[in-house]
Amino acid sequence: MKKNQRLTVKGNVLDRGQLKWGSLMLPEHVRMLREWEAADPSKERPHLDEEELKLLQEEIEIAFQRQCAVEIRYWNNRQAAIPGIITAIDISHGMLEVTSGNSSTRIAFSDLHGIRLLD
């Protein structure tokens, strides 16, 4: 299949329909769409099972040993992500320290829900 190299997607793909058809929608439909967006499950804290926690632990150990750049996804009253390097793992307090540039951020293990190696 040939890819269209001129096609670009900007922003959230889910809102394309609202942008395109918003002027033709009834006020009731707009209200229902806003209610649906407010009840979006991505705004809830993710719960990881035992297997996902084990994979997360392995990725953190690899990133810490290699000292490579990572993107840590965590929960801070909403989903957040921070790029940086894992500089310390404090098992006694259950904290992870991520350094990004000149700033350092401490994240609790219970708040972690994803990691991605950037190197």
C-alpha positions in Angstrom: 0.0 0.0 0.0 1.4 3.4 -1.0 1.6 6.0 1.8 0.5 9.6 1.2 3.6 11.6 2.3 1.7 14.9 2.2 -1.0 13.7 4.7 -0.3 15.0 8.2 -2.4 14.6 11.4 -2.2 17.4 13.9 -3.8 17.3 17.3 -6.1 14.6 18.6 -7.5 12.4 15.9 -10.7 11.9 17.9 -11.7 15.6 17.6 -11.4 15.7 13.8 -15.1 14.9 13.4 -16.0 17.7 15.8 -13.9 20.2 13.9 -15.3 19.2 10.5 -19.0 18.8 11.5 -19.3 21.1 14.5 -21.2 23.7 12.7 -23.8 21.2 11.4 -24.5 19.6 14.8 -27.5 20.1 17.0 -26.8 21.7 20.5 -28.1 18.4 22.1 -25.4 16.4 20.2 -22.7 18.9 21.2 -23.7 18.6 24.8 -23.7 14.8 24.7 -20.2 14.8 23.0 -18.9 17.1 25.8 -20.3 14.8 28.5 -18.8 11.8 26.7 -15.4 13.5 26.6 -15.6 14.5 30.3 -16.2 10.8 31.2 -13.2 9.7 29.1 -11.5 6.7 30.9 -8.0 8.1 30.1 -8.7 10.7 32.8 -8.8 8.0 35.5 -5.8 6.6 37.2 -4.6 3.4 35.4 -4.3 0.2 37.4 -1.5 -2.2 36.5 -1.7 -5.9 37.0 1.2 -8.0 38.3 2.7 -8.8 34.9 2.7 -5.1 33.8 4.4 -4.2 37.1 7.1 -6.8 36.5 7.7 -5.5 32.9 7.8 -1.9 34.3 10.4 -3.0 36.9 12.6 -4.7 34.3 12.5 -1.6 32.0 13.4 0.7 34.9 16.4 -1.6 35.9 17.7 -1.6 32.3 17.4 2.2 32.0 19.1 2.7 35.3 22.0 0.4 34.6 22.6 1.8 31.1 21.9 5.4 32.1 20.0 6.0 28.9 17.3 8.6 28.2 13.8 7.5 29.0 10.3 9.0 29.1 8.5 8.2 32.4 4.7 8.2 32.4 3.2 8.7 35.8 0.0 9.9 37.6 0.0 13.4 39.1 -3.7 14.1 39.5 -3.7 13.4 35.7 -1.5 11.6 33.3 1.9 13.2 32.9 5.2 12.3 31.3 8.7 13.5 31.9 11.8 12.8 29.7 15.2 12.4 31.4 17.6 9.9 32.9 17.0 7.8 36.0 19.6 8.9 38.5 18.5 7.1 41.7 16.2 4.4 42.9 15.3 4.7 46.5 13.7 1.4 47.5 13.3 2.2 51.2 11.1 5.2 50.4 9.6 3.8 47.2 10.8 6.7 45.0 12.5 7.1 41.6 14.6 10.1 40.8 14.6 11.4 37.2 16.9 14.2 36.1 16.0 16.3 33.1 18.4 19.0 32.2 19.1 20.9 35.5 16.0 19.8 37.3 15.4 16.7 39.2 12.0 15.1 39.9 11.1 12.4 42.5 8.3 10.0 41.5 6.7 7.4 43.8 6.6 3.9 42.6 2.8 3.8 43.1 2.4 6.7 40.7 4.3 5.1 37.8 2.4 3.5 34.9 4.8 3.5 32.0 8.3 3.9 30.7 9.7 4.2 27.2 13.4 4.0 26.3 14.5 6.9 24.1 18.0 5.6 23.2 
